[in-house]
Amino acid sequence: MKISIFLEHLLQAHEQTGKSIEEIFSTAKNCGIDGIETNASFIASQEIFQKQLKTADLSVTQLYENYDWKDFDNDCKMKNHIATAKKLGTEKILFIPPYFSDMKSETIQAEKEKVKIMIKKICNLAKSENITVSMEDFDNLQNPSSKLCYLEEYIKEIPELMITFDTGNFLANGEDVLSAYPILKDRIVNVHCKDRLSNVSSCPTGSGIIPFKTILENLKLIQYNSNFTIEHFDIENQMEAMKKSADFIKNLK
């Protein structure tokens, strides 16, 4: 069981504090953080960060990528996504589908079918490289992975597709994380430990209203032993939030 954090949080901590990247990475490691998640296209172009992460003994636990409709007929981004994961030694990638063109019911249904084709394609490409593909409950209702019913539809039709379980995004979309859990539990390969305040803004893990203790107890029942990734994008003090979140997760463990 490992604790990860988004690389973007560490880079934002660097900007907020003026401390060097090396010092920020070292602080993360000293907090008990073992790895990072980040965008595949970004990290692929940043060899200096790749070297600094290796020096700090921070692994890459998952790489996400945002897809566009232009990627429907061109699998170049999918292949690059998988190749970057392979190069950086992670076995997990997160597929974030294109946003709906509009919110008309006929558009939603048609574009969900296109998303299924994209998922099947990336799962097929990833399988030969022993890479696991997941989707998360994305926190924007214009995205085809935003609703529990959408995710349930995908996993029923695509056995290879796994789930990154984001603890805070169900609330943002008006759904309940504990009700979602039993539907998705058999496919969970990664957990984003996102907490929310009552106004749905992000906060350090364990300081909001998400029922983490119950979530962890449920995960223990399925013998989940993979990553817990700290997530609080654009919070005012990333360094403080990182320390609080890491301490909370370590105490829960």
N, C-alpha and C positions, 0 to 999 in steps of 0.2 A: 504494500500500500504506500503510494508516494504522494507528496504534495507538489503541485505545480502552480505556476502563475503565468499570466499572459506577459509576453515580452514587452508588449506595448505599455503595460503598467510600469515596468522597470525603466523603460526609456522616458516615460513621463516623470517618474521619480527623479531621474537624472536632470531633467529640465527644471523641476520644481526646487530641487535642493542645490544644484550646481556641483554636486559630487560627481566624480568620474564614473564612467560606465563600469570600470573594474571594481570600484568600491561598492556600487549598487549591487552588482552581481554577487560579490563576496558577502554583503549583508543578507541578501536573499538566501544564500547557502547557509549562513549562520543561523537563520531563522528556521531552518529545517526544510527548506524548499529544495527539491531535487531536480526539477526540470521546468521547461517553459512550453507554452503553446504560442503559436503566432501564425501569421499569414504566409502561405507557401511562396507566393511570388515575391513578397518583401524579403524574406530571409534568404531566398535563393540569390538575390542580388547584393547581399551584405556579407561578404566573406569575412570582414573584420569582426562582425558580431558572432559569426560561426566560430572563429578562433577564440574569441573572448569567452564564449559560453563553454567551450571545451576546457579552457584554462581554469574556469571557475567550477568545473565539474558539474555543470548543469546540462542535463540531457534535453532532447526535444521529444516531448511526449505525444504531441499531436499537431498536425498542420491543417489549418482551415483554408478554404478558398471560396471566394464569391464568384458565382458564375452568371453569365449573361445569356440572353436568348441567341446571340451569335455563336455561342458555344454548342448549340444544339446539333448543328451539322458539321462541326469541326472539333475533333477530340484532342487538339493540340494542348489546350490548357489542362485537360484531364491527365494527359501523359506527363506533362511537366510537373503537375501536382504530385503524382505518384513517384516520379523520378527524384524529386526533391526530398520526399519522405524517405526514399530508399537511401539516398546519399547521406542524409543526416541521421539515419539509424532509428527512425520511428516506424512503428508498424500500424499507425492509425492516422487516418485523414478524415476531416470533417467537410462534407459537401453542403454548401449553402446555395440553394437554387436561385434562379432569376426571379425577380419580383413579377407579380401579375401585371399585365399590360393595363388592365383596368379591373374594377371590382364587380363587373357584371357577372351574373351566375354562369352564363354560357362561356364566358372567357375563362373563369376560374376552372370550370370542369375541363375545358379543352386544354388549358395550359398545365393542369395537374397531370393529364395523360402524357404530355410532352416531358414533364419532369420525371415521370416513371421511366420513360425511355432513356433519359439522361442517367438516371440512377443505375439502371441495368447495365448501361454501357460502362460507367466508371467502375462498378462492382466487377464486371467481367475483366476490365483492364487491370484492376488492382489484384485480382485473385492470383494471377500468374506470378506476381511479385510478393505474395504473402502479406499484402497490405489490407487492413480492415477499413471499410468505408462506413461512416456513420452520418446521421443527421440529428439536429437538435430542434427543440421547441423554440424557434426563433421569435424574438420579441417585437415583431412588426406584422400586423395582420395582413399586410399586402404581400407577404412572403408565403410561398406554398408549403413551408414547413412550420407555419406559425400555430396551427391548431392541432389539438390532440387527434381529432378525427382524420386529419390529413396524414399524420404520422402512422396512425393505426392502419390506414388504407395502404400505405407504402409497405409497411413491414409484413402485412398479410400477403401481398402479391410478390414481394421480393425477399426471399429467405436470406440472401447474403447481406442485406442492409442491417446495420446495427444502430444503436442510439447513444448519442451524447446527452445525458440527462441534465438539463439546466434547471436548477432548483428554483430560480427566480422568475423565469420567463413565463411560466404558466400564469402566475399572478398578474403579470403585465398584460396578458391577453384575456383576462377575466376567467381563467380556469384554475383548478385546484391541484397543486402538486401531489398531494396524497391520493387523490382520485386517479391521477394520471399514472402513478407508479405501478399498480398491478397490471395495467394494460401494456406497459413498456418494459417491465422488469427483466424479462427473459432476453432482451436485446441490449441491455446497458453495458457499454464497454468503457465509458468515461463519464465523469461527473463534473459539471461546472458549479462550483459552490458560490452561487450568486445570492446575496441577501437583499431584501428590500425594506424600506421604511413604509409606513402606512400610505404615503403619497406616491409610492411605487419607485421612488428614486433609489439609486444604489447606495450601499453602505458597507462597512467592513463585515465580513462573514461572522455571523453570530450576534450582531448588534441590531438586527431588524426583526421582522415578524415571520420569517420562513422557519418552519418546524424542523430544524436540522437534527435534533436528537431522534425524533421519530424516523426521519429519512435514513439516518445512519443505522438505526435498529433494523429497518426494513432491508437495507443493503447487506447487512450481516447475515440475514436469513438466506440470501441467495449467494453467500460467500463471495461477495464482491471484493476484489483485492487489487484493483487497478488505481488509476489516478484520481485525486481530488484537486481540481484546478481552481485556485482563487480567482474570482472575477469581480472587478468593480471599475469599469471604464469611466474615465473622466472625473474621478473623485478628487477633491481638493488637495488631500495629502496622501499620495500613494505610498510613501514610505511608512507612515504611521498605520495606514490601513493594511498594508502587507503584514506588518508585525502582528497586529491584532488578529487578522484573519488566520495567519499561520498558527498562532498560539491557540486559537479556538479549535481549529481542526486537530491539532496535536492532542489537546485535552480530550476531545471527543473520541479520538482513536484509543 
